[in-house]
């Protein structure tokens, strides 16, 4: 009998513990639902978010996929840069974490061809800043200038020659830039027309050098205004019309106005200080710009270049051999730039890669958005209801998601043993990096890591990511506010987001 009772007690003990655990988890989840609802309600009633504000909240436990708290979780909302989580997750599942971009410089007789791969990392300033350099004058430093990066190719061409004879070896008849992996569409049609020169409107292209940005740094030397171009661009004309007033009431306000494409600019405003930060503008024809930059660096190395052009539609280009080592960069770097730094260029370039097919047409926004929308529908089923895919970065206001759908997507990527860890690693960490480096520092001080992605466009504030709960379980969260037009509403929305994440993380 004693043995029988012992056998009966063991399963009873396990069942009791399991019951208590489930009861505790259920109670915790019940409290969370009511408390989150109260937090959202308080924000609306107090008027801090504005009477017209729409708020969606979803908290999903990852192991069971159960939604433990949802307020407006099925409402279709503008995601802003939370859209990047859809794009980067889809690219991880499609291309795989080990995917590598490769941009090549190849020969065809006395012709050089740049073969673009749609790599947003190519000459990216944030990556160049991490490269140690030893210069000809013996100085060493961390950070490679863009012209030094291009010089690696120029020096290789100058050293190897491009023809069979001594005269031909120092000449290139034609430099062709083949950017046809992506369609030449320019900026997205729904992006704000009055902001297209801004860095966040840099659009994807088959060759995306230096984040598709061109900069000038003006300064006053004696009675003259001197303009430095970054990268050095001797073919670009700068019409200097800036004033140099330095009175107490004068403001420092230099700015660039496009005169003719990427080759002609007007510098206007007032230059009060020589400590001016570079003025950045977005290139309209990044592939041609890079071709001209490469040609100028080749000439600096003694290689003359005839014509520079981009590849024609339908043109067949022979490729006999590499003229210089190809440039390879990792998908991990592109993901981090998209999710931690919130680079729209990187997100849109990744989106277009979803529609790249060997031998197929150049990848377009329409085709890539269709691929992403189809993938979301296939992977999420009914949870994808209410989603609209307009672009890959979230800059377009016509994108739509639901917070329940967002947490379902995060859970889907997290289940993938290869993609899940890489997505988390690519995201900003609250209290440490990205746009959340100054948020939720109390959690980071306790060792609580919150990988997350912010999102902001006018009237929209979003935050989605992952957090561990006090019950030892892992959760995905998505908290999005729309129509935040009241004074201070965006700031209040951030406070609400942080409070909800803190509640999930600590239970209080």
C-alpha positions in Angstrom: 0.0 0.0 0.0 2.8 2.4 0.8 4.3 1.9 -2.6 0.9 2.4 -4.2 0.3 5.6 -2.3 3.8 6.9 -3.2 3.1 6.3 -6.9 -0.2 8.1 -6.5 1.4 11.1 -4.7 4.0 11.7 -7.4 1.6 12.4 -10.2 -0.6 14.3 -7.8 2.3 16.5 -6.8 3.3 17.2 -10.4 -0.3 18.0 -11.3 -0.6 20.3 -8.4 2.5 22.2 -9.3 1.3 22.4 -12.9 -2.1 23.7 -11.8 -0.5 26.3 -9.6 1.8 27.4 -12.4 -1.0 27.7 -14.9 -3.2 29.5 -12.3 -0.4 31.9 -11.6 0.3 32.5 -15.3 -3.4 33.0 -16.0 -3.8 35.4 -13.1 -0.7 37.3 -14.3 -2.1 37.5 -17.8 -5.5 38.5 -16.5 -4.0 41.3 -14.5 -1.9 42.4 -17.5 -5.0 42.6 -19.8 -6.9 44.8 -17.3 -3.9 46.9 -16.4 -2.9 47.6 -20.1 -6.5 48.5 -20.9 -6.5 50.9 -17.9 -3.2 52.5 -19.0 -4.6 53.1 -22.5 -7.9 54.4 -21.2 -6.2 56.7 -18.8 -4.1 58.2 -21.6 -7.2 58.9 -23.6 -9.4 60.2 -20.8 -6.7 62.5 -19.5 -6.4 63.9 -23.0 -2.6 63.4 -23.0 -2.8 61.4 -26.2 -5.5 63.5 -27.7 -9.2 62.6 -28.1 -8.7 61.4 -31.7 -5.8 59.1 -30.9 -6.0 55.4 -32.0 -4.0 53.0 -30.0 -3.3 49.3 -30.6 -1.5 47.0 -28.1 -0.7 43.4 -28.4 1.3 41.2 -25.9 1.9 37.6 -27.1 3.5 34.8 -25.2 6.0 33.1 -27.6 6.0 29.5 -26.5 2.1 29.1 -26.7 1.6 32.0 -29.2 -1.3 33.1 -27.0 -2.2 36.8 -26.9 -2.2 37.6 -23.2 -3.1 41.3 -23.6 -4.8 43.1 -26.5 -6.3 46.6 -26.7 -7.3 47.5 -30.2 -5.1 44.6 -31.4 -7.1 44.1 -34.5 -7.3 47.7 -35.6 -5.5 48.5 -38.9 -2.9 51.2 -38.1 0.0 53.1 -39.8 3.2 51.4 -38.5 5.8 54.0 -39.5 9.3 52.3 -39.2 7.8 49.2 -37.6 7.3 48.3 -41.2 11.0 47.5 -41.3 10.4 44.4 -39.0 8.1 43.0 -41.7 10.7 43.6 -44.4 13.8 42.4 -42.5 12.0 39.3 -41.2 10.8 38.4 -44.7 14.3 38.8 -46.1 15.8 36.6 -43.4 13.3 33.8 -44.2 13.8 34.2 -48.0 17.6 34.9 -48.4 18.8 33.2 -45.2 21.1 34.8 -42.5 24.2 33.8 -44.5 23.4 35.8 -47.6 26.2 38.0 -48.9 26.0 41.0 -51.3 28.7 41.3 -54.0 29.5 44.3 -56.1 32.0 43.6 -58.8 34.3 45.5 -61.3 34.9 43.4 -64.4 36.7 43.8 -67.7 35.4 43.6 -71.3 38.5 44.5 -73.4 39.2 48.1 -72.9 35.8 48.6 -71.1 35.2 48.4 -67.4 31.8 47.3 -66.0 30.5 47.9 -62.5 28.1 45.1 -61.7 25.7 46.2 -59.0 24.0 43.8 -56.5 21.6 46.3 -54.9 23.9 46.3 -51.8 23.0 49.2 -49.5 26.2 48.6 -47.5 28.5 49.5 -50.5 30.7 52.3 -49.3 28.2 53.0 -46.5 29.6 55.7 -44.1 28.8 53.7 -41.0 30.8 50.7 -42.3 33.6 52.8 -43.6 33.9 54.4 -40.1 34.9 51.0 -38.7 37.8 50.3 -41.1 41.3 51.0 -39.8 43.5 52.9 -42.3 47.2 53.6 -42.7 47.7 56.4 -45.1 50.7 57.2 -47.4 51.9 59.9 -45.1 52.3 57.3 -42.3 49.3 58.4 -40.3 46.9 55.8 -39.0 43.3 56.2 -38.0 39.9 54.5 -37.7 37.6 55.4 -40.5 38.1 55.2 -44.3 37.1 58.1 -46.4 34.8 57.3 -49.4 37.5 58.2 -51.9 40.0 55.9 -50.2 37.5 53.1 -50.5 37.1 53.7 -54.3 40.8 54.0 -54.6 41.2 50.3 -53.7 39.5 49.6 -57.1 41.3 52.4 -58.9 44.7 51.2 -57.7 44.0 47.6 -58.7 43.0 48.7 -62.2 46.1 51.0 -62.5 48.4 48.2 -61.3 47.0 45.5 -63.6 46.3 47.5 -66.8 43.3 47.3 -69.0 44.7 46.5 -72.4 47.5 44.5 -74.2 50.0 47.3 -74.9 51.7 49.9 -72.8 49.6 52.8 -74.1 46.3 50.8 -73.8 47.2 49.7 -70.2 46.6 53.2 -68.9 43.3 53.9 -70.7 39.7 52.9 -70.3 37.5 53.6 -73.4 34.2 53.2 -71.5 33.1 52.8 -67.9 29.6 51.2 -67.7 27.6 51.0 -64.5 25.1 48.1 -64.5 22.5 48.8 -61.9 19.7 46.8 -63.5 19.2 44.4 -60.7 16.6 47.0 -59.5 14.2 49.0 -61.5 15.2 52.7 -62.0 12.1 54.1 -60.3 13.5 57.0 -58.3 11.8 57.9 -55.0 8.6 56.1 -54.0 5.6 57.9 -55.4 3.9 58.3 -52.0 6.9 59.8 -50.2 6.7 63.5 -49.3 7.5 65.5 -52.4 8.9 68.4 -50.5 11.4 66.2 -48.6 13.0 64.1 -51.4 16.5 65.6 -50.9 16.6 64.5 -47.3 18.7 61.6 -46.3 15.7 59.5 -45.2 14.4 59.7 -48.7 17.4 58.0 -50.3 15.9 55.4 -52.5 17.1 51.9 -53.5 19.3 51.4 -56.6 21.4 48.7 -58.1 24.4 50.7 -57.1 23.9 52.5 -53.8 27.3 54.1 -52.9 27.8 56.1 -49.7 24.1 55.6 -48.7 23.2 57.5 -51.9 24.1 60.7 -50.3 26.3 63.7 -51.4 27.6 66.3 -48.9 29.2 69.7 -49.0 31.1 71.3 -46.1 31.4 75.1 -46.5 33.9 77.3 -44.7 35.3 80.8 -44.9 39.0 81.3 -45.6 39.9 85.0 -45.6 37.4 86.7 -47.9 36.5 83.5 -49.8 34.0 80.8 -49.2 35.4 77.4 -49.8 33.3 74.3 -50.4 34.5 70.8 -49.8 32.5 68.0 -51.5 32.1 64.6 -49.8 33.0 62.4 -51.6 35.4 64.6 -53.6 33.4 65.3 -56.8 35.4 67.6 -59.2 32.7 67.3 -61.9 30.0 68.8 -59.6 29.4 72.5 -59.9 28.6 74.5 -56.7 27.3 78.0 -57.3 28.2 79.8 -54.0 25.6 82.4 -53.1 25.8 82.0 -49.4 26.4 85.1 -47.2 28.9 85.2 -44.3 27.3 87.6 -41.8 28.4 87.0 -38.3 26.4 89.5 -36.3 24.6 88.7 -33.0 21.3 88.5 -34.8 22.6 86.5 -37.8 21.8 82.8 -37.9 23.9 80.0 -39.3 21.7 78.6 -42.1 23.6 77.3 -45.1 21.6 75.0 -47.4 21.8 73.4 -50.8 19.4 73.7 -53.7 19.5 71.4 -56.7 20.1 73.3 -59.9 20.5 70.6 -62.5 20.4 66.9 -61.5 23.3 65.8 -59.3 25.9 67.8 -61.1 24.9 71.4 -60.3 23.9 72.9 -57.0 23.4 76.3 -55.4 24.7 77.0 -51.9 22.4 79.5 -50.2 21.6 80.9 -46.7 24.2 82.3 -44.3 27.5 80.8 -43.2 28.1 82.3 -39.7 30.5 79.6 -38.4 33.4 77.6 -39.8 32.2 74.7 -37.7 29.5 73.9 -40.2 28.4 70.3 -40.3 28.3 68.8 -43.8 25.1 69.5 -45.7 23.7 66.3 -47.0 21.4 65.8 -50.0 20.0 62.7 -51.6 21.3 61.7 -55.1 18.8 61.4 -58.0 21.0 59.2 -60.1 23.3 57.3 -57.7 24.5 54.8 -60.3 25.8 57.5 -62.6 27.3 59.4 -59.7 29.3 56.4 -58.7 30.5 55.9 -62.2 31.7 59.5 -62.3 33.4 59.1 -58.9 35.2 55.9 -60.0 36.3 57.6 -63.2 37.8 60.5 -61.3 39.7 58.2 -59.0 41.0 56.2 -61.9 42.3 59.4 -63.5 43.9 60.3 -60.2 45.8 57.0 -60.5 46.9 57.7 -64.1 44.2 55.8 -65.9 42.3 57.9 -68.5 38.6 57.2 -68.9 36.7 57.9 -72.1 32.9 57.9 -71.5 30.9 57.1 -68.3 27.4 55.8 -68.7 24.8 53.5 -67.1 23.8 50.2 -68.8 21.0 50.4 -71.3 17.7 48.4 -70.9 18.1 45.0 -72.5 21.8 45.5 -73.2 24.1 42.5 -73.1 27.4 43.1 -71.4 30.3 40.7 -71.7 32.3 40.1 -68.6 35.7 38.5 -69.1 37.4 38.8 -65.7 37.5 40.7 -62.5 39.4 44.0 -62.8 39.6 44.4 -59.0 38.6 42.3 -56.0 34.8 42.3 -55.5 33.3 44.0 -52.5 31.3 41.7 -50.3 29.2 42.7 -47.3 26.9 40.8 -45.0 23.1 40.7 -44.6 23.7 41.2 -40.9 25.1 44.7 -41.4 22.2 45.7 -43.6 19.7 44.4 -41.0 21.4 46.4 -38.3 21.3 49.5 -40.4 17.6 49.0 -41.1 16.5 48.1 -37.6 18.9 49.8 -35.2 19.7 52.9 -37.3 16.3 52.8 -39.0 17.9 53.5 -42.5 15.1 53.7 -45.0 17.6 53.0 -47.9 18.6 49.7 -46.3 15.1 48.6 -45.7 13.9 49.5 -49.2 16.9 47.8 -50.8 16.2 44.6 -48.8 12.5 44.8 -49.8 13.5 44.9 -53.5 15.7 41.8 -53.0 12.5 39.9 -52.3 11.6 40.3 -56.0 15.0 39.6 -57.5 14.9 36.5 -59.8 17.9 35.2 -61.8 17.3 36.3 -65.4 14.1 38.1 -64.4 13.1 41.7 -64.8 14.6 44.4 -62.6 13.0 44.3 -59.1 10.4 47.0 -58.7 8.5 48.3 -55.7 5.2 46.9 -56.9 6.7 43.4 -57.4 8.5 43.4 -54.1 5.5 44.6 -52.2 3.4 41.9 -53.7 6.0 39.3 -52.7 6.0 40.6 -49.1 2.2 40.8 -48.9 1.8 37.2 -50.2 4.4 36.0 -47.7 2.6 37.7 -44.8 -0.7 36.2 -45.8 0.9 32.7 -46.2 2.8 32.8 -42.9 0.1 34.6 -40.7 -3.2 33.5 -42.3 -6.0 35.4 -40.6 -3.6 37.4 -38.5 -2.5 39.3 -41.7 -6.0 40.7 -42.1 -5.8 44.5 -42.0 -2.2 44.6 -43.4 -1.3 46.8 -46.4 2.2 46.8 -47.9 3.1 50.0 -49.7 6.9 50.1 -49.1 9.6 48.4 -47.0 10.6 51.2 -44.7 7.3 52.7 -43.3 7.9 56.1 -44.8 4.7 55.7 -46.9 1.6 56.6 -44.9 -0.5 54.0 -46.8 1.2 51.0 -45.0 -1.1 49.3 -42.5 -0.6 46.6 -39.8 -2.4 45.4 -36.7 -0.6 45.0 -33.5 -1.9 41.4 -33.1 -0.5 40.7 -36.5 2.8 42.3 -35.6 3.3 40.1 -32.6 2.3 37.1 -34.6 5.0 38.0 -37.2 7.6 38.5 -34.5 6.7 35.2 -33.1 7.0 33.5 -36.5 10.5 34.9 -37.1 11.5 34.0 -33.6 10.6 30.4 -34.1 13.1 30.1 -36.9 16.3 28.9 -35.3 18.5 30.8 -37.7 16.5 33.9 -38.4 15.2 34.5 -34.9 18.5 35.3 -33.2 19.6 37.5 -36.1 16.5 39.6 -36.1 16.8 40.2 -32.4 20.5 41.1 -32.8 19.7 43.6 -35.5 17.2 45.5 -33.3 18.0 48.4 -31.0 18.4 47.6 -27.3 16.5 49.7 -24.9 18.8 51.8 -22.7 21.8 51.1 -24.9 21.5 51.6 -28.7 19.6 53.2 -31.5 16.6 55.5 -30.9 15.9 53.8 -27.6 19.3 54.4 -26.0 17.8 56.8 -23.5 14.6 54.9 -22.9 13.9 52.2 -20.3 17.3 52.6 -18.7 15.9 51.2 -15.4 15.3 47.9 -17.2 18.7 47.8 -18.7 20.2 48.6 -15.3 18.5 45.4 -14.0 20.0 43.4 -16.9 16.7 43.2 -18.7 17.4 43.2 -22.5 14.6 44.7 -24.7 15.3 44.3 -28.4 12.9 46.6 -30.1 12.1 48.8 -33.1 10.7 52.3 -32.9 8.7 54.1 -35.6 7.8 57.7 -36.1 6.2 59.8 -38.8 3.9 62.7 -38.3 1.1 61.7 -35.9 2.4 58.1 -35.6 4.5 56.5 -32.8 5.3 52.8 -32.7 7.3 50.4 -30.7 7.5 46.6 -31.2 9.9 44.0 -29.9 10.7 41.3 -27.4 10.9 41.1 -23.6 11.1 38.5 -20.9 8.4 38.4 -18.2 8.8 37.9 -14.5 7.3 34.4 -15.0 10.3 33.4 -17.0 8.4 33.4 -20.3 9.3 35.4 -23.4 6.9 37.8 -25.0 6.5 39.8 -28.2 4.9 43.2 -27.9 3.6 45.8 -30.3 2.3 49.2 -29.2 1.3 51.7 -31.9 -0.4 55.0 -31.7 -2.0 56.9 -34.7 -3.5 60.4 -34.9 -1.2 61.7 -32.2 -1.8 65.3 -33.2 -2.4 66.9 -29.8 0.5 68.9 -28.2 2.9 66.5 -26.5 0.9 63.4 -27.7 4.0 61.6 -29.1 5.9 62.1 -25.9 3.0 60.7 -23.9 2.8 57.7 -26.3 6.4 56.9 -25.7 5.8 57.0 -21.9 2.8 54.7 -22.4 4.9 52.3 -24.5 7.7 52.2 -21.9 5.2 51.7 -19.0 3.6 48.7 -20.8 6.9 47.1 -21.6 8.0 47.7 -18.0 4.8 46.1 -16.7 5.4 43.0 -18.9 9.1 42.8 -17.8 8.7 43.3 -14.1 5.1 42.5 -13.3 4.7 45.9 -11.7 
